[in-house]
């Protein structure tokens, strides 16, 4: 039963990681857009950093769940 739970958690964390990665890329594009205001660009840059942190966190959790599911 724990193997199934760990496998499901792995999938969930991989999805969350992918979502964070997509959001990070979108925020990077806004941060680089000279047509946006300075405040918007700074907010997007901060959000991109937060998304990158979230992406790494979910990748690490996914790897832990993968290892737990296979052992």
mmCIF file as gemmi writes it, N, C-alpha and C atoms, coordinates in Angstrom:
data_model
loop_
_atom_site.group_PDB
_atom_site.id
_atom_site.type_symbol
_atom_site.label_atom_id
_atom_site.label_alt_id
_atom_site.label_comp_id
_atom_site.label_asym_id
_atom_site.label_entity_id
_atom_site.label_seq_id
_atom_site.pdbx_PDB_ins_code
_atom_site.Cartn_x
_atom_site.Cartn_y
_atom_site.Cartn_z
_atom_site.occupancy
_atom_site.B_iso_or_equiv
_atom_site.pdbx_formal_charge
_atom_site.auth_seq_id
_atom_site.auth_asym_id
_atom_site.pdbx_PDB_model_num
ATOM 1 N N . UNK Axp A 1 ? 0.819 -1.195 0 1 0 ? 1 A 1
ATOM 2 C CA . UNK Axp A 1 ? 0 0 0 1 0 ? 1 A 1
ATOM 3 C C . UNK Axp A 1 ? 0.861 1.257 0 1 0 ? 1 A 1
ATOM 4 N N . UNK Axp A 2 ? 1.962 1.239 0.771 1 0 ? 2 A 1
ATOM 5 C CA . UNK Axp A 2 ? 2.85 2.396 0.789 1 0 ? 2 A 1
ATOM 6 C C . UNK Axp A 2 ? 3.479 2.625 -0.575 1 0 ? 2 A 1
ATOM 7 N N . UNK Axp A 3 ? 3.742 1.552 -1.315 1 0 ? 3 A 1
ATOM 8 C CA . UNK Axp A 3 ? 4.327 1.688 -2.645 1 0 ? 3 A 1
ATOM 9 C C . UNK Axp A 3 ? 3.388 2.451 -3.566 1 0 ? 3 A 1
ATOM 10 N N . UNK Axp A 4 ? 2.103 2.147 -3.499 1 0 ? 4 A 1
ATOM 11 C CA . UNK Axp A 4 ? 1.118 2.847 -4.327 1 0 ? 4 A 1
ATOM 12 C C . UNK Axp A 4 ? 1.043 4.319 -3.928 1 0 ? 4 A 1
ATOM 13 N N . UNK Axp A 5 ? 1.058 4.575 -2.635 1 0 ? 5 A 1
ATOM 14 C CA . UNK Axp A 5 ? 1.004 5.954 -2.145 1 0 ? 5 A 1
ATOM 15 C C . UNK Axp A 5 ? 2.239 6.725 -2.603 1 0 ? 5 A 1
ATOM 16 N N . UNK Axp A 6 ? 3.415 6.105 -2.481 1 0 ? 6 A 1
ATOM 17 C CA . UNK Axp A 6 ? 4.648 6.768 -2.897 1 0 ? 6 A 1
ATOM 18 C C . UNK Axp A 6 ? 4.658 7.018 -4.402 1 0 ? 6 A 1
ATOM 19 N N . UNK Axp A 7 ? 4.143 6.066 -5.167 1 0 ? 7 A 1
ATOM 20 C CA . UNK Axp A 7 ? 4.083 6.239 -6.619 1 0 ? 7 A 1
ATOM 21 C C . UNK Axp A 7 ? 3.144 7.395 -6.978 1 0 ? 7 A 1
ATOM 22 N N . UNK Axp A 8 ? 2.004 7.471 -6.297 1 0 ? 8 A 1
ATOM 23 C CA . UNK Axp A 8 ? 1.067 8.567 -6.548 1 0 ? 8 A 1
ATOM 24 C C . UNK Axp A 8 ? 1.678 9.907 -6.155 1 0 ? 8 A 1
ATOM 25 N N . UNK Axp A 9 ? 2.38 9.933 -5.042 1 0 ? 9 A 1
ATOM 26 C CA . UNK Axp A 9 ? 3.049 11.161 -4.613 1 0 ? 9 A 1
ATOM 27 C C . UNK Axp A 9 ? 4.131 11.574 -5.608 1 0 ? 9 A 1
ATOM 28 N N . UNK Axp A 10 ? 4.843 10.586 -6.154 1 0 ? 10 A 1
ATOM 29 C CA . UNK Axp A 10 ? 5.864 10.856 -7.161 1 0 ? 10 A 1
ATOM 30 C C . UNK Axp A 10 ? 5.238 11.562 -8.362 1 0 ? 10 A 1
ATOM 31 N N . UNK Axp A 11 ? 4.14 11.014 -8.853 1 0 ? 11 A 1
ATOM 32 C CA . UNK Axp A 11 ? 3.465 11.605 -10.015 1 0 ? 11 A 1
ATOM 33 C C . UNK Axp A 11 ? 2.993 13.02 -9.686 1 0 ? 11 A 1
ATOM 34 N N . UNK Axp A 12 ? 2.398 13.191 -8.523 1 0 ? 12 A 1
ATOM 35 C CA . UNK Axp A 12 ? 1.923 14.516 -8.126 1 0 ? 12 A 1
ATOM 36 C C . UNK Axp A 12 ? 3.045 15.531 -8.038 1 0 ? 12 A 1
ATOM 37 N N . UNK Axp A 13 ? 4.172 15.128 -7.465 1 0 ? 13 A 1
ATOM 38 C CA . UNK Axp A 13 ? 5.303 16.039 -7.343 1 0 ? 13 A 1
ATOM 39 C C . UNK Axp A 13 ? 5.912 16.367 -8.703 1 0 ? 13 A 1
ATOM 40 N N . UNK Axp A 14 ? 5.934 15.401 -9.619 1 0 ? 14 A 1
ATOM 41 C CA . UNK Axp A 14 ? 6.452 15.671 -10.958 1 0 ? 14 A 1
ATOM 42 C C . UNK Axp A 14 ? 5.547 16.663 -11.69 1 0 ? 14 A 1
ATOM 43 N N . UNK Axp A 15 ? 4.238 16.53 -11.504 1 0 ? 15 A 1
ATOM 44 C CA . UNK Axp A 15 ? 3.302 17.475 -12.128 1 0 ? 15 A 1
ATOM 45 C C . UNK Axp A 15 ? 3.504 18.875 -11.548 1 0 ? 15 A 1
ATOM 46 N N . UNK Axp A 16 ? 3.629 18.954 -10.227 1 0 ? 16 A 1
ATOM 47 C CA . UNK Axp A 16 ? 3.839 20.257 -9.596 1 0 ? 16 A 1
ATOM 48 C C . UNK Axp A 16 ? 5.162 20.872 -10.033 1 0 ? 16 A 1
ATOM 49 N N . UNK Axp A 17 ? 6.183 20.052 -10.193 1 0 ? 17 A 1
ATOM 50 C CA . UNK Axp A 17 ? 7.476 20.542 -10.666 1 0 ? 17 A 1
ATOM 51 C C . UNK Axp A 17 ? 7.345 21.101 -12.073 1 0 ? 17 A 1
ATOM 52 N N . UNK Axp A 18 ? 6.648 20.386 -12.934 1 0 ? 18 A 1
ATOM 53 C CA . UNK Axp A 18 ? 6.458 20.855 -14.312 1 0 ? 18 A 1
ATOM 54 C C . UNK Axp A 18 ? 5.664 22.16 -14.347 1 0 ? 18 A 1
ATOM 55 N N . UNK Axp A 19 ? 4.657 22.262 -13.503 1 0 ? 19 A 1
ATOM 56 C CA . UNK Axp A 19 ? 3.854 23.48 -13.429 1 0 ? 19 A 1
ATOM 57 C C . UNK Axp A 19 ? 4.713 24.656 -12.972 1 0 ? 19 A 1
ATOM 58 N N . UNK Axp A 20 ? 5.534 24.421 -11.966 1 0 ? 20 A 1
ATOM 59 C CA . UNK Axp A 20 ? 6.425 25.475 -11.474 1 0 ? 20 A 1
ATOM 60 C C . UNK Axp A 20 ? 7.426 25.885 -12.551 1 0 ? 20 A 1
ATOM 61 N N . UNK Axp A 21 ? 7.917 24.894 -13.29 1 0 ? 21 A 1
ATOM 62 C CA . UNK Axp A 21 ? 8.865 25.19 -14.364 1 0 ? 21 A 1
ATOM 63 C C . UNK Axp A 21 ? 8.236 26.044 -15.456 1 0 ? 21 A 1
ATOM 64 N N . UNK Axp A 22 ? 7.02 25.731 -15.831 1 0 ? 22 A 1
ATOM 65 C CA . UNK Axp A 22 ? 6.322 26.517 -16.853 1 0 ? 22 A 1
ATOM 66 C C . UNK Axp A 22 ? 6.059 27.936 -16.366 1 0 ? 22 A 1
ATOM 67 N N . UNK Axp A 23 ? 5.653 28.054 -15.114 1 0 ? 23 A 1
ATOM 68 C CA . UNK Axp A 23 ? 5.403 29.371 -14.536 1 0 ? 23 A 1
ATOM 69 C C . UNK Axp A 23 ? 6.692 30.182 -14.469 1 0 ? 23 A 1
ATOM 70 N N . UNK Axp A 24 ? 7.784 29.515 -14.113 1 0 ? 24 A 1
ATOM 71 C CA . UNK Axp A 24 ? 9.09 30.18 -14.041 1 0 ? 24 A 1
ATOM 72 C C . UNK Axp A 24 ? 9.455 30.763 -15.399 1 0 ? 24 A 1
ATOM 73 N N . UNK Axp A 25 ? 9.298 29.972 -16.452 1 0 ? 25 A 1
ATOM 74 C CA . UNK Axp A 25 ? 9.639 30.441 -17.797 1 0 ? 25 A 1
ATOM 75 C C . UNK Axp A 25 ? 8.761 31.62 -18.219 1 0 ? 25 A 1
ATOM 76 N N . UNK Axp A 26 ? 7.481 31.556 -17.909 1 0 ? 26 A 1
ATOM 77 C CA . UNK Axp A 26 ? 6.582 32.661 -18.245 1 0 ? 26 A 1
ATOM 78 C C . UNK Axp A 26 ? 6.986 33.93 -17.502 1 0 ? 26 A 1
ATOM 79 N N . UNK Axp A 27 ? 7.321 33.785 -16.229 1 0 ? 27 A 1
ATOM 80 C CA . UNK Axp A 27 ? 7.74 34.946 -15.439 1 0 ? 27 A 1
ATOM 81 C C . UNK Axp A 27 ? 9.06 35.515 -15.933 1 0 ? 27 A 1
ATOM 82 N N . UNK Axp A 28 ? 9.965 34.649 -16.38 1 0 ? 28 A 1
ATOM 83 C CA . UNK Axp A 28 ? 11.231 35.13 -16.94 1 0 ? 28 A 1
ATOM 84 C C . UNK Axp A 28 ? 10.99 35.977 -18.182 1 0 ? 28 A 1
ATOM 85 N N . UNK Axp A 29 ? 10.053 35.553 -19.009 1 0 ? 29 A 1
ATOM 86 C CA . UNK Axp A 29 ? 9.739 36.314 -20.219 1 0 ? 29 A 1
ATOM 87 C C . UNK Axp A 29 ? 9.151 37.68 -19.873 1 0 ? 29 A 1
ATOM 88 N N . UNK Axp A 30 ? 8.28 37.734 -18.883 1 0 ? 30 A 1
ATOM 89 C CA . UNK Axp A 30 ? 7.715 39.017 -18.45 1 0 ? 30 A 1
ATOM 90 C C . UNK Axp A 30 ? 8.821 39.904 -17.887 1 0 ? 30 A 1
ATOM 91 N N . UNK Axp A 31 ? 9.724 39.324 -17.113 1 0 ? 31 A 1
ATOM 92 C CA . UNK Axp A 31 ? 10.812 40.093 -16.509 1 0 ? 31 A 1
ATOM 93 C C . UNK Axp A 31 ? 11.737 40.686 -17.574 1 0 ? 31 A 1
ATOM 94 N N . UNK Axp A 32 ? 11.867 40.025 -18.708 1 0 ? 32 A 1
ATOM 95 C CA . UNK Axp A 32 ? 12.739 40.504 -19.787 1 0 ? 32 A 1
ATOM 96 C C . UNK Axp A 32 ? 12.038 41.455 -20.763 1 0 ? 32 A 1
ATOM 97 N N . UNK Axp A 33 ? 10.732 41.581 -20.636 1 0 ? 33 A 1
ATOM 98 C CA . UNK Axp A 33 ? 9.935 42.369 -21.584 1 0 ? 33 A 1
ATOM 99 C C . UNK Axp A 33 ? 10.066 43.865 -21.297 1 0 ? 33 A 1
ATOM 100 N N . UNK Axp A 34 ? 10.73 44.571 -22.19 1 0 ? 34 A 1
ATOM 101 C CA . UNK Axp A 34 ? 10.933 46.018 -22.011 1 0 ? 34 A 1
ATOM 102 C C . UNK Axp A 34 ? 9.639 46.816 -22.095 1 0 ? 34 A 1
ATOM 103 N N . UNK Axp A 35 ? 8.579 46.218 -22.61 1 0 ? 35 A 1
ATOM 104 C CA . UNK Axp A 35 ? 7.297 46.913 -22.707 1 0 ? 35 A 1
ATOM 105 C C . UNK Axp A 35 ? 6.527 46.906 -21.39 1 0 ? 35 A 1
ATOM 106 N N . UNK Axp A 36 ? 6.985 46.121 -20.427 1 0 ? 36 A 1
ATOM 107 C CA . UNK Axp A 36 ? 6.34 46.057 -19.112 1 0 ? 36 A 1
ATOM 108 C C . UNK Axp A 36 ? 6.936 47.13 -18.201 1 0 ? 36 A 1
ATOM 109 N N . UNK Axp A 37 ? 6.166 47.539 -17.225 1 0 ? 37 A 1
ATOM 110 C CA . UNK Axp A 37 ? 6.655 48.512 -16.26 1 0 ? 37 A 1
ATOM 111 C C . UNK Axp A 37 ? 7.706 47.886 -15.344 1 0 ? 37 A 1
ATOM 112 N N . UNK Axp A 38 ? 8.486 48.725 -14.707 1 0 ? 38 A 1
ATOM 113 C CA . UNK Axp A 38 ? 9.554 48.251 -13.831 1 0 ? 38 A 1
ATOM 114 C C . UNK Axp A 38 ? 9.002 47.405 -12.692 1 0 ? 38 A 1
ATOM 115 N N . UNK Axp A 39 ? 7.911 47.85 -12.089 1 0 ? 39 A 1
ATOM 116 C CA . UNK Axp A 39 ? 7.314 47.097 -10.981 1 0 ? 39 A 1
ATOM 117 C C . UNK Axp A 39 ? 6.855 45.717 -11.417 1 0 ? 39 A 1
ATOM 118 N N . UNK Axp A 40 ? 6.257 45.644 -12.587 1 0 ? 40 A 1
ATOM 119 C CA . UNK Axp A 40 ? 5.792 44.36 -13.123 1 0 ? 40 A 1
ATOM 120 C C . UNK Axp A 40 ? 6.975 43.443 -13.396 1 0 ? 40 A 1
ATOM 121 N N . UNK Axp A 41 ? 8.023 44.005 -13.968 1 0 ? 41 A 1
ATOM 122 C CA . UNK Axp A 41 ? 9.215 43.199 -14.277 1 0 ? 41 A 1
ATOM 123 C C . UNK Axp A 41 ? 9.888 42.688 -13.01 1 0 ? 41 A 1
ATOM 124 N N . UNK Axp A 42 ? 9.967 43.538 -11.998 1 0 ? 42 A 1
ATOM 125 C CA . UNK Axp A 42 ? 10.581 43.107 -10.73 1 0 ? 42 A 1
ATOM 126 C C . UNK Axp A 42 ? 9.744 42.025 -10.059 1 0 ? 42 A 1
ATOM 127 N N . UNK Axp A 43 ? 8.432 42.192 -10.079 1 0 ? 43 A 1
ATOM 128 C CA . UNK Axp A 43 ? 7.544 41.178 -9.492 1 0 ? 43 A 1
ATOM 129 C C . UNK Axp A 43 ? 7.709 39.851 -10.227 1 0 ? 43 A 1
ATOM 130 N N . UNK Axp A 44 ? 7.764 39.899 -11.549 1 0 ? 44 A 1
ATOM 131 C CA . UNK Axp A 44 ? 7.921 38.681 -12.346 1 0 ? 44 A 1
ATOM 132 C C . UNK Axp A 44 ? 9.259 38.011 -12.056 1 0 ? 44 A 1
ATOM 133 N N . UNK Axp A 45 ? 10.309 38.803 -11.887 1 0 ? 45 A 1
ATOM 134 C CA . UNK Axp A 45 ? 11.623 38.238 -11.567 1 0 ? 45 A 1
ATOM 135 C C . UNK Axp A 45 ? 11.585 37.535 -10.208 1 0 ? 45 A 1
ATOM 136 N N . UNK Axp A 46 ? 10.95 38.171 -9.235 1 0 ? 46 A 1
ATOM 137 C CA . UNK Axp A 46 ? 10.813 37.552 -7.921 1 0 ? 46 A 1
ATOM 138 C C . UNK Axp A 46 ? 9.987 36.278 -7.977 1 0 ? 46 A 1
ATOM 139 N N . UNK Axp A 47 ? 8.925 36.315 -8.773 1 0 ? 47 A 1
ATOM 140 C CA . UNK Axp A 47 ? 8.081 35.121 -8.928 1 0 ? 47 A 1
ATOM 141 C C . UNK Axp A 47 ? 8.842 33.997 -9.619 1 0 ? 47 A 1
ATOM 142 N N . UNK Axp A 48 ? 9.697 34.338 -10.581 1 0 ? 48 A 1
ATOM 143 C CA . UNK Axp A 48 ? 10.5 33.321 -11.272 1 0 ? 48 A 1
ATOM 144 C C . UNK Axp A 48 ? 11.454 32.635 -10.295 1 0 ? 48 A 1
ATOM 145 N N . UNK Axp A 49 ? 12.04 33.415 -9.404 1 0 ? 49 A 1
ATOM 146 C CA . UNK Axp A 49 ? 12.938 32.839 -8.386 1 0 ? 49 A 1
ATOM 147 C C . UNK Axp A 49 ? 12.159 31.907 -7.468 1 0 ? 49 A 1
ATOM 148 N N . UNK Axp A 50 ? 10.984 32.346 -7.05 1 0 ? 50 A 1
ATOM 149 C CA . UNK Axp A 50 ? 10.137 31.512 -6.19 1 0 ? 50 A 1
ATOM 150 C C . UNK Axp A 50 ? 9.73 30.224 -6.907 1 0 ? 50 A 1
ATOM 151 N N . UNK Axp A 51 ? 9.389 30.344 -8.184 1 0 ? 51 A 1
ATOM 152 C CA . UNK Axp A 51 ? 9.007 29.163 -8.966 1 0 ? 51 A 1
ATOM 153 C C . UNK Axp A 51 ? 10.173 28.191 -9.108 1 0 ? 51 A 1
ATOM 154 N N . UNK Axp A 52 ? 11.373 28.712 -9.288 1 0 ? 52 A 1
ATOM 155 C CA . UNK Axp A 52 ? 12.558 27.851 -9.411 1 0 ? 52 A 1
ATOM 156 C C . UNK Axp A 52 ? 12.78 27.08 -8.114 1 0 ? 52 A 1
ATOM 157 N N . UNK Axp A 53 ? 12.614 27.754 -6.986 1 0 ? 53 A 1
ATOM 158 C CA . UNK Axp A 53 ? 12.753 27.104 -5.682 1 0 ? 53 A 1
ATOM 159 C C . UNK Axp A 53 ? 11.705 26.001 -5.534 1 0 ? 53 A 1
ATOM 160 N N . UNK Axp A 54 ? 10.48 26.306 -5.915 1 0 ? 54 A 1
ATOM 161 C CA . UNK Axp A 54 ? 9.399 25.327 -5.834 1 0 ? 54 A 1
ATOM 162 C C . UNK Axp A 54 ? 9.67 24.143 -6.759 1 0 ? 54 A 1
ATOM 163 N N . UNK Axp A 55 ? 10.188 24.424 -7.94 1 0 ? 55 A 1
ATOM 164 C CA . UNK Axp A 55 ? 10.509 23.368 -8.896 1 0 ? 55 A 1
ATOM 165 C C . UNK Axp A 55 ? 11.537 22.398 -8.306 1 0 ? 55 A 1
ATOM 166 N N . UNK Axp A 56 ? 12.59 22.94 -7.713 1 0 ? 56 A 1
ATOM 167 C CA . UNK Axp A 56 ? 13.623 22.097 -7.104 1 0 ? 56 A 1
ATOM 168 C C . UNK Axp A 56 ? 13.066 21.298 -5.923 1 0 ? 56 A 1
ATOM 169 N N . UNK Axp A 57 ? 12.218 21.934 -5.127 1 0 ? 57 A 1
ATOM 170 C CA . UNK Axp A 57 ? 11.623 21.257 -3.972 1 0 ? 57 A 1
ATOM 171 C C . UNK Axp A 57 ? 10.792 20.061 -4.423 1 0 ? 57 A 1
ATOM 172 N N . UNK Axp A 58 ? 9.975 20.26 -5.443 1 0 ? 58 A 1
ATOM 173 C CA . UNK Axp A 58 ? 9.126 19.168 -5.931 1 0 ? 58 A 1
ATOM 174 C C . UNK Axp A 58 ? 9.947 18.078 -6.615 1 0 ? 58 A 1
ATOM 175 N N . UNK Axp A 59 ? 11.014 18.467 -7.296 1 0 ? 59 A 1
ATOM 176 C CA . UNK Axp A 59 ? 11.896 17.457 -7.895 1 0 ? 59 A 1
ATOM 177 C C . UNK Axp A 59 ? 12.521 16.577 -6.81 1 0 ? 59 A 1
ATOM 178 N N . UNK Axp A 60 ? 12.957 17.205 -5.728 1 0 ? 60 A 1
ATOM 179 C CA . UNK Axp A 60 ? 13.566 16.447 -4.634 1 0 ? 60 A 1
ATOM 180 C C . UNK Axp A 60 ? 12.548 15.527 -3.967 1 0 ? 60 A 1
ATOM 181 N N . UNK Axp A 61 ? 11.338 16.027 -3.748 1 0 ? 61 A 1
ATOM 182 C CA . UNK Axp A 61 ? 10.294 15.188 -3.152 1 0 ? 61 A 1
ATOM 183 C C . UNK Axp A 61 ? 9.922 14.036 -4.078 1 0 ? 61 A 1
ATOM 184 N N . UNK Axp A 62 ? 9.87 14.32 -5.374 1 0 ? 62 A 1
ATOM 185 C CA . UNK Axp A 62 ? 9.546 13.271 -6.347 1 0 ? 62 A 1
ATOM 186 C C . UNK Axp A 62 ? 10.607 12.179 -6.323 1 0 ? 62 A 1
ATOM 187 N N . UNK Axp A 63 ? 11.858 12.583 -6.264 1 0 ? 63 A 1
ATOM 188 C CA . UNK Axp A 63 ? 12.94 11.591 -6.237 1 0 ? 63 A 1
ATOM 189 C C . UNK Axp A 63 ? 12.868 10.749 -4.962 1 0 ? 63 A 1
ATOM 190 N N . UNK Axp A 64 ? 12.574 11.378 -3.826 1 0 ? 64 A 1
ATOM 191 C CA . UNK Axp A 64 ? 12.434 10.641 -2.578 1 0 ? 64 A 1
ATOM 192 C C . UNK Axp A 64 ? 11.282 9.649 -2.654 1 0 ? 64 A 1
ATOM 193 N N . UNK Axp A 65 ? 10.161 10.073 -3.229 1 0 ? 65 A 1
ATOM 194 C CA . UNK Axp A 65 ? 9.015 9.175 -3.376 1 0 ? 65 A 1
ATOM 195 C C . UNK Axp A 65 ? 9.311 8.034 -4.362 1 0 ? 65 A 1
ATOM 196 N N . UNK Axp A 66 ? 10.067 8.346 -5.397 1 0 ? 66 A 1
ATOM 197 C CA . UNK Axp A 66 ? 10.45 7.307 -6.372 1 0 ? 66 A 1
ATOM 198 C C . UNK Axp A 66 ? 11.32 6.252 -5.689 1 0 ? 66 A 1
ATOM 199 N N . UNK Axp A 67 ? 12.286 6.707 -4.914 1 0 ? 67 A 1
ATOM 200 C CA . UNK Axp A 67 ? 13.159 5.774 -4.204 1 0 ? 67 A 1
ATOM 201 C C . UNK Axp A 67 ? 12.371 4.936 -3.204 1 0 ? 67 A 1
ATOM 202 N N . UNK Axp A 68 ? 11.455 5.566 -2.496 1 0 ? 68 A 1
ATOM 203 C CA . UNK Axp A 68 ? 10.638 4.839 -1.509 1 0 ? 68 A 1
ATOM 204 C C . UNK Axp A 68 ? 9.734 3.824 -2.2 1 0 ? 68 A 1
ATOM 205 N N . UNK Axp A 69 ? 9.25 4.156 -3.388 1 0 ? 69 A 1
ATOM 206 C CA . UNK Axp A 69 ? 8.35 3.235 -4.097 1 0 ? 69 A 1
ATOM 207 C C . UNK Axp A 69 ? 9.084 2.042 -4.662 1 0 ? 69 A 1
ATOM 208 N N . UNK Axp A 70 ? 10.359 2.19 -4.943 1 0 ? 70 A 1
ATOM 209 C CA . UNK Axp A 70 ? 11.118 1.096 -5.556 1 0 ? 70 A 1
ATOM 210 C C . UNK Axp A 70 ? 11.857 0.232 -4.528 1 0 ? 70 A 1
ATOM 211 N N . UNK Axp A 71 ? 11.822 0.63 -3.269 1 0 ? 71 A 1
ATOM 212 C CA . UNK Axp A 71 ? 12.528 -0.153 -2.244 1 0 ? 71 A 1
ATOM 213 C C . UNK Axp A 71 ? 11.574 -0.753 -1.245 1 0 ? 71 A 1
